[in-house]
Amino acid sequence: MTVALAGAMGATAADSQSRPVDPQQEIAALKRRLVEQQDQNRMLEARIQQLQNQIKELQSRLRASPMNLQVAPTPQRVPDNWVPFQFDGQTVYLVPLNRTLPPPPRHGVTAPPGGSRAP
């Protein structure tokens, strides 16, 4: 198997050596390839510049208009059937839609001390 592979590789090398290559044609082909790559480089450099300008514009917009986060005011008194929970460090309320007990807390949500209240 190895001998056959080596023989095939030798035949390919011999074939390429037997075909004469015109140096002028090879130079012309390389020059065309060079021009194509230079054109592609110019196009890519222009695209990079365009994207860098876009990044600068977006960064300036972000600095010019800071996000104004408004937190809703905490109600002073909530109805008795609302069940408070801590979620991400904030108190949130489970608001029952009927008179049944609320479901048990899910992952990442902790019940307040004393458990949930009955309706």
N, CA, C and O atoms as CSV, one atom per row, in Angstrom:
chain,resi,resn,atom,element,x,y,z
A,1,MET,N,N,0.825,-1.193,0.000
A,1,MET,CA,C,0.000,0.000,0.000
A,1,MET,C,C,0.869,1.256,0.000
A,1,MET,O,O,0.609,2.206,-0.739
A,2,THR,N,N,1.894,1.245,0.832
A,2,THR,CA,C,2.787,2.396,0.901
A,2,THR,C,C,3.561,2.573,-0.398
A,2,THR,O,O,3.775,3.696,-0.854
A,3,VAL,N,N,3.971,1.481,-0.977
A,3,VAL,CA,C,4.731,1.537,-2.228
A,3,VAL,C,C,3.877,2.133,-3.341
A,3,VAL,O,O,4.364,2.940,-4.133
A,4,ALA,N,N,2.603,1.738,-3.405
A,4,ALA,CA,C,1.713,2.255,-4.441
A,4,ALA,C,C,1.507,3.748,-4.276
A,4,ALA,O,O,1.462,4.484,-5.262
A,5,LEU,N,N,1.382,4.206,-3.025
A,5,LEU,CA,C,1.184,5.625,-2.763
A,5,LEU,C,C,2.429,6.410,-3.154
A,5,LEU,O,O,2.341,7.465,-3.781
A,6,ALA,N,N,3.583,5.882,-2.777
A,6,ALA,CA,C,4.825,6.566,-3.124
A,6,ALA,C,C,5.020,6.587,-4.627
A,6,ALA,O,O,5.494,7.583,-5.174
A,7,GLY,N,N,4.657,5.494,-5.312
A,7,GLY,CA,C,4.768,5.450,-6.760
A,7,GLY,C,C,3.861,6.466,-7.421
A,7,GLY,O,O,4.243,7.097,-8.407
A,8,ALA,N,N,2.646,6.632,-6.877
A,8,ALA,CA,C,1.705,7.596,-7.434
A,8,ALA,C,C,2.219,9.014,-7.248
A,8,ALA,O,O,2.098,9.849,-8.145
A,9,MET,N,N,2.792,9.285,-6.079
A,9,MET,CA,C,3.330,10.621,-5.821
A,9,MET,C,C,4.499,10.914,-6.755
A,9,MET,O,O,4.641,12.033,-7.249
A,10,GLY,N,N,5.334,9.907,-6.995
A,10,GLY,CA,C,6.470,10.081,-7.902
A,10,GLY,C,C,6.012,10.362,-9.320
A,10,GLY,O,O,6.617,11.170,-10.024
A,11,ALA,N,N,4.957,9.707,-9.736
A,11,ALA,CA,C,4.447,9.914,-11.090
A,11,ALA,C,C,3.914,11.331,-11.240
A,11,ALA,O,O,4.094,11.948,-12.290
A,12,THR,N,N,3.255,11.862,-10.197
A,12,THR,CA,C,2.706,13.215,-10.257
A,12,THR,C,C,3.827,14.232,-10.364
A,12,THR,O,O,3.729,15.185,-11.138
A,13,ALA,N,N,4.885,14.041,-9.600
A,13,ALA,CA,C,6.012,14.960,-9.650
A,13,ALA,C,C,6.690,14.905,-11.012
A,13,ALA,O,O,7.110,15.928,-11.552
A,14,ALA,N,N,6.792,13.694,-11.559
A,14,ALA,CA,C,7.431,13.548,-12.871
A,14,ALA,C,C,6.604,14.227,-13.953
A,14,ALA,O,O,7.154,14.837,-14.870
A,15,ASP,N,N,5.250,14.118,-13.844
A,15,ASP,CA,C,4.380,14.749,-14.837
A,15,ASP,C,C,4.528,16.264,-14.801
A,15,ASP,O,O,4.563,16.914,-15.846
A,16,SER,N,N,4.615,16.831,-13.591
A,16,SER,CA,C,4.709,18.283,-13.512
A,16,SER,C,C,6.050,18.779,-14.029
A,16,SER,O,O,6.141,19.892,-14.547
A,17,GLN,N,N,7.092,17.966,-13.893
A,17,GLN,CA,C,8.399,18.365,-14.392
A,17,GLN,C,C,8.481,18.220,-15.910
A,17,GLN,O,O,9.224,18.944,-16.572
A,18,SER,N,N,7.712,17.279,-16.453
A,18,SER,CA,C,7.781,17.064,-17.895
A,18,SER,C,C,7.065,18.169,-18.666
A,18,SER,O,O,7.399,18.433,-19.821
A,19,ARG,N,N,6.074,18.823,-18.032
A,19,ARG,CA,C,5.364,19.915,-18.703
A,19,ARG,C,C,6.161,21.204,-18.567
A,19,ARG,O,O,6.418,21.640,-17.444
A,20,PRO,N,N,6.550,21.808,-19.635
A,20,PRO,CA,C,7.293,23.070,-19.515
A,20,PRO,C,C,6.332,24.207,-19.142
A,20,PRO,O,O,5.224,24.301,-19.671
A,21,VAL,N,N,6.775,25.056,-18.231
A,21,VAL,CA,C,5.976,26.201,-17.808
A,21,VAL,C,C,6.632,27.442,-18.378
A,21,VAL,O,O,7.822,27.688,-18.181
A,22,ASP,N,N,5.826,28.221,-19.091
A,22,ASP,CA,C,6.336,29.450,-19.672
A,22,ASP,C,C,6.473,30.482,-18.555
A,22,ASP,O,O,5.471,30.845,-17.940
A,23,PRO,N,N,7.662,30.953,-18.281
A,23,PRO,CA,C,7.856,31.914,-17.186
A,23,PRO,C,C,7.050,33.201,-17.394
A,23,PRO,O,O,6.586,33.797,-16.422
A,24,GLN,N,N,6.880,33.630,-18.625
A,24,GLN,CA,C,6.122,34.850,-18.887
A,24,GLN,C,C,4.642,34.677,-18.518
A,24,GLN,O,O,4.024,35.590,-17.970
A,25,GLN,N,N,4.077,33.494,-18.823
A,25,GLN,CA,C,2.678,33.229,-18.458
A,25,GLN,C,C,2.526,33.161,-16.939
A,25,GLN,O,O,1.557,33.670,-16.374
A,26,GLU,N,N,3.492,32.529,-16.297
A,26,GLU,CA,C,3.430,32.423,-14.837
A,26,GLU,C,C,3.545,33.801,-14.199
A,26,GLU,O,O,2.836,34.091,-13.236
A,27,ILE,N,N,4.416,34.645,-14.710
A,27,ILE,CA,C,4.566,36.006,-14.187
A,27,ILE,C,C,3.279,36.793,-14.409
A,27,ILE,O,O,2.835,37.507,-13.510
A,28,ALA,N,N,2.675,36.676,-15.582
A,28,ALA,CA,C,1.430,37.390,-15.878
A,28,ALA,C,C,0.313,36.929,-14.937
A,28,ALA,O,O,-0.461,37.750,-14.443
A,29,ALA,N,N,0.229,35.613,-14.687
A,29,ALA,CA,C,-0.799,35.089,-13.782
A,29,ALA,C,C,-0.574,35.596,-12.360
A,29,ALA,O,O,-1.527,35.949,-11.666
A,30,LEU,N,N,0.667,35.633,-11.935
A,30,LEU,CA,C,0.978,36.131,-10.591
A,30,LEU,C,C,0.670,37.622,-10.466
A,30,LEU,O,O,0.207,38.076,-9.420
A,31,LYS,N,N,0.928,38.390,-11.542
A,31,LYS,CA,C,0.613,39.825,-11.522
A,31,LYS,C,C,-0.905,40.042,-11.417
A,31,LYS,O,O,-1.366,40.907,-10.673
A,32,ARG,N,N,-1.677,39.237,-12.180
A,32,ARG,CA,C,-3.150,39.357,-12.091
A,32,ARG,C,C,-3.619,39.041,-10.670
A,32,ARG,O,O,-4.468,39.734,-10.109
A,33,ARG,N,N,-3.046,37.981,-10.106
A,33,ARG,CA,C,-3.428,37.589,-8.748
A,33,ARG,C,C,-3.067,38.687,-7.749
A,33,ARG,O,O,-3.829,38.956,-6.820
A,34,LEU,N,N,-1.906,39.322,-7.937
A,34,LEU,CA,C,-1.487,40.413,-7.061
A,34,LEU,C,C,-2.462,41.581,-7.136
A,34,LEU,O,O,-2.844,42.144,-6.110
A,35,VAL,N,N,-2.863,41.944,-8.353
A,35,VAL,CA,C,-3.806,43.053,-8.533
A,35,VAL,C,C,-5.140,42.730,-7.868
A,35,VAL,O,O,-5.729,43.588,-7.210
A,36,GLU,N,N,-5.621,41.488,-8.037
A,36,GLU,CA,C,-6.882,41.090,-7.413
A,36,GLU,C,C,-6.791,41.180,-5.899
A,36,GLU,O,O,-7.726,41.653,-5.253
A,37,GLN,N,N,-5.690,40.738,-5.329
A,37,GLN,CA,C,-5.535,40.781,-3.881
A,37,GLN,C,C,-5.388,42.213,-3.378
A,37,GLN,O,O,-5.876,42.543,-2.297
A,38,GLN,N,N,-4.724,43.062,-4.149
A,38,GLN,CA,C,-4.621,44.467,-3.758
A,38,GLN,C,C,-5.995,45.132,-3.765
A,38,GLN,O,O,-6.315,45.912,-2.868
A,39,ASP,N,N,-6.804,44.824,-4.776
A,39,ASP,CA,C,-8.170,45.363,-4.829
A,39,ASP,C,C,-8.985,44.888,-3.629
A,39,ASP,O,O,-9.711,45.662,-3.007
A,40,GLN,N,N,-8.851,43.614,-3.321
A,40,GLN,CA,C,-9.590,43.072,-2.183
A,40,GLN,C,C,-9.111,43.721,-0.881
A,40,GLN,O,O,-9.930,44.012,-0.009
A,41,ASN,N,N,-7.817,43.952,-0.734
A,41,ASN,CA,C,-7.292,44.615,0.459
A,41,ASN,C,C,-7.848,46.028,0.590
A,41,ASN,O,O,-8.228,46.444,1.685
A,42,ARG,N,N,-7.898,46.770,-0.517
A,42,ARG,CA,C,-8.457,48.128,-0.472
A,42,ARG,C,C,-9.922,48.099,-0.044
A,42,ARG,O,O,-10.364,48.925,0.754
A,43,MET,N,N,-10.673,47.129,-0.591
A,43,MET,CA,C,-12.087,47.011,-0.234
A,43,MET,C,C,-12.238,46.690,1.264
A,43,MET,O,O,-13.085,47.269,1.945
A,44,LEU,N,N,-11.419,45.775,1.761
A,44,LEU,CA,C,-11.510,45.393,3.174
A,44,LEU,C,C,-11.072,46.534,4.090
A,44,LEU,O,O,-11.659,46.731,5.154
A,45,GLU,N,N,-10.054,47.279,3.689
A,45,GLU,CA,C,-9.625,48.421,4.489
A,45,GLU,C,C,-10.716,49.487,4.544
A,45,GLU,O,O,-10.926,50.098,5.592
A,46,ALA,N,N,-11.404,49.715,3.444
A,46,ALA,CA,C,-12.515,50.680,3.437
A,46,ALA,C,C,-13.642,50.201,4.355
A,46,ALA,O,O,-14.247,50.999,5.071
A,47,ARG,N,N,-13.915,48.906,4.329
A,47,ARG,CA,C,-14.963,48.343,5.195
A,47,ARG,C,C,-14.573,48.472,6.667
A,47,ARG,O,O,-15.413,48.785,7.511
A,48,ILE,N,N,-13.309,48.232,6.970
A,48,ILE,CA,C,-12.832,48.392,8.353
A,48,ILE,C,C,-13.016,49.837,8.801
A,48,ILE,O,O,-13.486,50.092,9.910
A,49,GLN,N,N,-12.646,50.780,7.943
A,49,GLN,CA,C,-12.788,52.198,8.286
A,49,GLN,C,C,-14.258,52.553,8.512
A,49,GLN,O,O,-14.588,53.293,9.440
A,50,GLN,N,N,-15.133,52.026,7.664
A,50,GLN,CA,C,-16.564,52.277,7.810
A,50,GLN,C,C,-17.068,51.742,9.151
A,50,GLN,O,O,-17.827,52.422,9.843
A,51,LEU,N,N,-16.658,50.549,9.515
A,51,LEU,CA,C,-17.100,49.959,10.783
A,51,LEU,C,C,-16.519,50.703,11.987
A,51,LEU,O,O,-17.196,50.860,13.003
A,52,GLN,N,N,-15.274,51.158,11.880
A,52,GLN,CA,C,-14.687,51.937,12.974
A,52,GLN,C,C,-15.428,53.254,13.159
A,52,GLN,O,O,-15.647,53.683,14.292
A,53,ASN,N,N,-15.817,53.902,12.065
A,53,ASN,CA,C,-16.611,55.136,12.165
A,53,ASN,C,C,-17.965,54.857,12.796
A,53,ASN,O,O,-18.450,55.648,13.605
A,54,GLN,N,N,-18.573,53.743,12.433
A,54,GLN,CA,C,-19.866,53.374,13.009
A,54,GLN,C,C,-19.735,53.128,14.516
A,54,GLN,O,O,-20.610,53.523,15.286
A,55,ILE,N,N,-18.655,52.483,14.932
A,55,ILE,CA,C,-18.436,52.244,16.364
A,55,ILE,C,C,-18.298,53.571,17.097
A,55,ILE,O,O,-18.892,53.754,18.160
A,56,LYS,N,N,-17.520,54.504,16.541
A,56,LYS,CA,C,-17.348,55.819,17.181
A,56,LYS,C,C,-18.677,56.537,17.311
A,56,LYS,O,O,-18.965,57.136,18.347
A,57,GLU,N,N,-19.496,56.478,16.258
A,57,GLU,CA,C,-20.806,57.147,16.289
A,57,GLU,C,C,-21.705,56.530,17.360
A,57,GLU,O,O,-22.360,57.250,18.112
A,58,LEU,N,N,-21.735,55.217,17.428
A,58,LEU,CA,C,-22.581,54.551,18.423
A,58,LEU,C,C,-22.088,54.821,19.843
A,58,LEU,O,O,-22.899,54.976,20.756
A,59,GLN,N,N,-20.775,54.880,20.040
A,59,GLN,CA,C,-20.245,55.185,21.363
A,59,GLN,C,C,-20.596,56.607,21.770
A,59,GLN,O,O,-20.927,56.852,22.930
A,60,SER,N,N,-20.529,57.553,20.829
A,60,SER,CA,C,-20.873,58.938,21.169
A,60,SER,C,C,-22.364,59.066,21.475
A,60,SER,O,O,-22.753,59.829,22.359
A,61,ARG,N,N,-23.195,58.324,20.749
A,61,ARG,CA,C,-24.638,58.337,21.059
A,61,ARG,C,C,-24.916,57.772,22.444
A,61,ARG,O,O,-25.764,58.277,23.180
A,62,LEU,N,N,-24.187,56.717,22.786
A,62,LEU,CA,C,-24.380,56.095,24.091
A,62,LEU,C,C,-23.980,57.052,25.211
A,62,LEU,O,O,-24.663,57.136,26.232
A,63,ARG,N,N,-22.871,57.776,25.020
A,63,ARG,CA,C,-22.445,58.747,26.027
A,63,ARG,C,C,-23.398,59.936,26.090
A,63,ARG,O,O,-23.616,60.492,27.167
A,64,ALA,N,N,-23.964,60.332,24.965
A,64,ALA,CA,C,-24.830,61.509,24.907
A,64,ALA,C,C,-26.189,61.264,25.549
A,64,ALA,O,O,-26.785,62.189,26.101
A,65,SER,N,N,-26.682,60.040,25.486
A,65,SER,CA,C,-28.002,59.780,26.052
A,65,SER,C,C,-27.924,58.620,27.052
A,65,SER,O,O,-28.223,57.475,26.712
A,66,PRO,N,N,-27.516,58.934,28.296
A,66,PRO,CA,C,-27.450,57.862,29.289
A,66,PRO,C,C,-28.841,57.327,29.572
A,66,PRO,O,O,-29.842,58.035,29.469
A,67,MET,N,N,-28.867,56.092,29.922
A,67,MET,CA,C,-30.153,55.456,30.203
A,67,MET,C,C,-30.692,55.981,31.526
A,67,MET,O,O,-29.997,55.969,32.542
A,68,ASN,N,N,-31.904,56.429,31.501
A,68,ASN,CA,C,-32.561,56.900,32.714
A,68,ASN,C,C,-33.476,55.802,33.214
A,68,ASN,O,O,-34.615,55.662,32.769
A,69,LEU,N,N,-32.959,55.037,34.136
A,69,LEU,CA,C,-33.770,53.970,34.701
A,69,LEU,C,C,-34.660,54.556,35.776
A,69,LEU,O,O,-34.190,55.219,36.700
A,70,GLN,N,N,-35.913,54.311,35.647
A,70,GLN,CA,C,-36.856,54.798,36.642
A,70,GLN,C,C,-37.446,53.600,37.366
A,70,GLN,O,O,-37.994,52.682,36.756
A,71,VAL,N,N,-37.318,53.637,38.662
A,71,VAL,CA,C,-37.849,52.562,39.480
A,71,VAL,C,C,-39.239,52.978,39.939
A,71,VAL,O,O,-39.448,54.089,40.426
A,72,ALA,N,N,-40.167,52.071,39.773
A,72,ALA,CA,C,-41.533,52.360,40.217
A,72,ALA,C,C,-41.535,52.520,41.732
A,72,ALA,O,O,-40.843,51.781,42.433
A,73,PRO,N,N,-42.300,53.468,42.238
A,73,PRO,CA,C,-42.332,53.656,43.687
A,73,PRO,C,C,-42.927,52.427,44.385
A,73,PRO,O,O,-43.862,51.796,43.894
A,74,THR,N,N,-42.358,52.120,45.525
A,74,THR,CA,C,-42.858,50.987,46.299
A,74,THR,C,C,-44.168,51.403,46.962
A,74,THR,O,O,-44.237,52.445,47.613
A,75,PRO,N,N,-45.190,50.595,46.794
A,75,PRO,CA,C,-46.462,50.958,47.439
A,75,PRO,C,C,-46.315,50.887,48.962
A,75,PRO,O,O,-45.631,50.017,49.500
A,76,GLN,N,N,-46.974,51.825,49.634
A,76,GLN,CA,C,-46.904,51.854,51.091
A,76,GLN,C,C,-47.688,50.702,51.704
A,76,GLN,O,O,-47.297,50.142,52.728
A,77,ARG,N,N,-48.781,50.363,51.073
A,77,ARG,CA,C,-49.612,49.274,51.589
A,77,ARG,C,C,-50.081,48.445,50.406
A,77,ARG,O,O,-50.582,48.986,49.421
A,78,VAL,N,N,-49.918,47.132,50.502
A,78,VAL,CA,C,-50.382,46.235,49.460
A,78,VAL,C,C,-51.520,45.405,50.022
A,78,VAL,O,O,-51.612,45.232,51.238
A,79,PRO,N,N,-52.383,44.891,49.170
A,79,PRO,CA,C,-53.481,44.052,49.674
A,79,PRO,C,C,-52.946,42.848,50.455
A,79,PRO,O,O,-51.839,42.374,50.202
A,80,ASP,N,N,-53.733,42.372,51.387
A,80,ASP,CA,C,-53.307,41.283,52.268
A,80,ASP,C,C,-53.071,39.972,51.516
A,80,ASP,O,O,-52.280,39.146,51.970
A,81,ASN,N,N,-53.734,39.764,50.381
A,81,ASN,CA,C,-53.560,38.489,49.684
A,81,ASN,C,C,-52.349,38.488,48.740
A,81,ASN,O,O,-52.082,37.464,48.110
A,82,TRP,N,N,-51.619,39.582,48.623
A,82,TRP,CA,C,-50.384,39.606,47.842
A,82,TRP,C,C,-49.285,38.962,48.684
A,82,TRP,O,O,-49.159,39.250,49.874
A,83,VAL,N,N,-48.486,38.083,48.060
A,83,VAL,CA,C,-47.440,37.377,48.791
A,83,VAL,C,C,-46.081,37.919,48.370
A,83,VAL,O,O,-45.714,37.800,47.201
A,84,PRO,N,N,-45.314,38.518,49.303
A,84,PRO,CA,C,-44.012,39.077,48.934
A,84,PRO,C,C,-42.943,37.982,48.816
A,84,PRO,O,O,-42.954,37.002,49.561
A,85,PHE,N,N,-42.025,38.171,47.868
A,85,PHE,CA,C,-40.873,37.291,47.669
A,85,PHE,C,C,-39.663,38.167,47.383
A,85,PHE,O,O,-39.801,39.294,46.906
A,86,GLN,N,N,-38.482,37.649,47.674
A,86,GLN,CA,C,-37.240,38.315,47.301
A,86,GLN,C,C,-36.745,37.685,46.003
A,86,GLN,O,O,-36.585,36.467,45.919
A,87,PHE,N,N,-36.505,38.511,45.002
A,87,PHE,CA,C,-35.980,38.035,43.727
A,87,PHE,C,C,-34.915,39.016,43.265
A,87,PHE,O,O,-35.198,40.200,43.078
A,88,ASP,N,N,-33.692,38.532,43.079
A,88,ASP,CA,C,-32.558,39.380,42.697
A,88,ASP,C,C,-32.398,40.567,43.637
A,88,ASP,O,O,-32.079,41.674,43.203
A,89,GLY,N,N,-32.618,40.333,44.908
A,89,GLY,CA,C,-32.417,41.373,45.904
A,89,GLY,C,C,-33.546,42.385,46.001
A,89,GLY,O,O,-33.423,43.367,46.733
A,90,GLN,N,N,-34.625,42.175,45.294
A,90,GLN,CA,C,-35.744,43.103,45.360
A,90,GLN,C,C,-36.999,42.361,45.781
A,90,GLN,O,O,-37.166,41.174,45.500
A,91,THR,N,N,-37.866,43.077,46.453
A,91,THR,CA,C,-39.135,42.480,46.857
A,91,THR,C,C,-40.106,42.548,45.691
A,91,THR,O,O,-40.367,43.615,45.135
A,92,VAL,N,N,-40.629,41.393,45.338
A,92,VAL,CA,C,-41.667,41.318,44.318
A,92,VAL,C,C,-42.874,40.634,44.947
A,92,VAL,O,O,-42.749,39.958,45.968
A,93,TYR,N,N,-44.016,40.807,44.348
A,93,TYR,CA,C,-45.241,40.266,44.927
A,93,TYR,C,C,-45.903,39.289,43.974
A,93,TYR,O,O,-45.988,39.515,42.767
A,94,LEU,N,N,-46.370,38.194,44.562
A,94,LEU,CA,C,-47.186,37.240,43.840
A,94,LEU,C,C,-48.620,37.677,44.070
A,94,LEU,O,O,-49.096,37.713,45.205
A,95,VAL,N,N,-49.305,38.008,42.984
A,95,VAL,CA,C,-50.670,38.516,43.089
A,95,VAL,C,C,-51.620,37.400,42.665
A,95,VAL,O,O,-51.687,37.067,41.482
A,96,PRO,N,N,-52.346,36.824,43.602
A,96,PRO,CA,C,-53.267,35.740,43.254
A,96,PRO,C,C,-54.424,36.255,42.397
A,96,PRO,O,O,-54.932,37.356,42.606
A,97,LEU,N,N,-54.822,35.435,41.435
A,97,LEU,CA,C,-55.937,35.811,40.573
A,97,LEU,C,C,-57.256,35.233,41.074
A,97,LEU,O,O,-58.325,35.603,40.589
A,98,ASN,N,N,-57.180,34.330,42.040
A,98,ASN,CA,C,-58.397,33.796,42.645
A,98,ASN,C,C,-58.123,33.577,44.132
A,98,ASN,O,O,-57.096,34.042,44.628
A,99,ARG,N,N,-58.961,32.920,44.826
A,99,ARG,CA,C,-58.834,32.790,46.272
A,99,ARG,C,C,-58.028,31.565,46.719
A,99,ARG,O,O,-58.054,31.212,47.898
A,100,THR,N,N,-57.315,30.914,45.799
A,100,THR,CA,C,-56.522,29.748,46.185
A,100,THR,C,C,-55.174,30.191,46.733
A,100,THR,O,O,-54.768,31.339,46.557
A,101,LEU,N,N,-54.487,29.273,47.395
A,101,LEU,CA,C,-53.165,29.571,47.918
A,101,LEU,C,C,-52.175,29.721,46.762
A,101,LEU,O,O,-52.342,29.077,45.726
A,102,PRO,N,N,-51.164,30.546,46.919
A,102,PRO,CA,C,-50.182,30.704,45.846
A,102,PRO,C,C,-49.345,29.437,45.694
A,102,PRO,O,O,-49.215,28.663,46.643
A,103,PRO,N,N,-48.780,29.222,44.516
A,103,PRO,CA,C,-47.922,28.052,44.315
A,103,PRO,C,C,-46.635,28.199,45.121
A,103,PRO,O,O,-46.279,29.307,45.522
A,104,PRO,N,N,-45.939,27.100,45.361
A,104,PRO,CA,C,-44.680,27.202,46.103
A,104,PRO,C,C,-43.654,27.994,45.292
A,104,PRO,O,O,-43.756,28.069,44.067
A,105,PRO,N,N,-42.669,28.583,45.968
A,105,PRO,CA,C,-41.665,29.372,45.249
A,105,PRO,C,C,-40.871,28.514,44.271
A,105,PRO,O,O,-40.630,27.330,44.507
A,106,ARG,N,N,-40.471,29.147,43.162
A,106,ARG,CA,C,-39.661,28.459,42.153
A,106,ARG,C,C,-38.192,28.692,42.430
A,106,ARG,O,O,-37.827,29.430,43.345
A,107,HIS,N,N,-37.346,28.047,41.621
A,107,HIS,CA,C,-35.900,28.166,41.749
A,107,HIS,C,C,-35.488,29.638,41.658
A,107,HIS,O,O,-35.940,30.359,40.769
A,108,GLY,N,N,-34.625,30.079,42.582
A,108,GLY,CA,C,-34.125,31.445,42.553
A,108,GLY,C,C,-35.032,32.435,43.259
A,108,GLY,O,O,-34.705,33.619,43.332
A,109,VAL,N,N,-36.154,31.983,43.775
A,109,VAL,CA,C,-37.090,32.860,44.465
A,109,VAL,C,C,-37.217,32.333,45.875
A,109,VAL,O,O,-37.463,31.144,46.079
A,110,THR,N,N,-37.052,33.205,46.847
A,110,THR,CA,C,-37.154,32.765,48.242
A,110,THR,C,C,-38.389,33.351,48.888
A,110,THR,O,O,-38.743,34.507,48.659
A,111,ALA,N,N,-39.030,32.546,49.688
A,111,ALA,CA,C,-40.227,32.988,50.405
A,111,ALA,C,C,-39.800,33.822,51.606
A,111,ALA,O,O,-38.709,33.614,52.136
A,112,PRO,N,N,-40.632,34.760,52.048
A,112,PRO,CA,C,-40.294,35.566,53.220
A,112,PRO,C,C,-40.368,34.691,54.478
A,112,PRO,O,O,-41.019,33.646,54.471
A,113,PRO,N,N,-39.703,35.118,55.550
A,113,PRO,CA,C,-39.814,34.362,56.786
A,113,PRO,C,C,-41.264,34.267,57.214
A,113,PRO,O,O,-42.008,35.240,57.092
A,114,GLY,N,N,-41.672,33.139,57.702
A,114,GLY,CA,C,-43.073,32.961,58.124
A,114,GLY,C,C,-43.917,32.302,57.057
A,114,GLY,O,O,-45.083,31.990,57.301
A,115,GLY,N,N,-43.348,32.080,55.860
A,115,GLY,CA,C,-44.087,31.372,54.806
A,115,GLY,C,C,-45.122,32.252,54.143
A,115,GLY,O,O,-45.142,33.468,54.333
A,116,SER,N,N,-45.978,31.627,53.365
A,116,SER,CA,C,-47.003,32.367,52.646
A,116,SER,C,C,-48.246,32.510,53.486
A,116,SER,O,O,-48.495,31.749,54.421
A,117,ARG,N,N,-49.016,33.512,53.121
A,117,ARG,CA,C,-50.242,33.782,53.867
A,117,ARG,C,C,-51.430,33.143,53.170
A,117,ARG,O,O,-51.483,33.065,51.943
A,118,ALA,N,N,-52.361,32.698,53.954
A,118,ALA,CA,C,-53.609,32.147,53.407
A,118,ALA,C,C,-54.530,33.298,53.054
A,118,ALA,O,O,-54.391,34.378,53.629
A,119,PRO,N,N,-55.468,33.114,52.129
A,119,PRO,CA,C,-56.382,34.201,51.758
A,119,PRO,C,C,-57.358,34.521,52.858
A,119,PRO,O,O,-58.193,35.412,52.703
